[in-house]
């Protein structure tokens, strides 16, 4: 149970980070 929750949290945080990075880098670098 703990392992699964850890994995879920990590995935969620990764997705959130990637979304924020994408949103932030679009204006700076112009990547699609």
Secondary structure, 3 states (H helix, E strand, C coil): CHHHHHHHHHHHHHHHHHHHHHHHHHHHHCCC
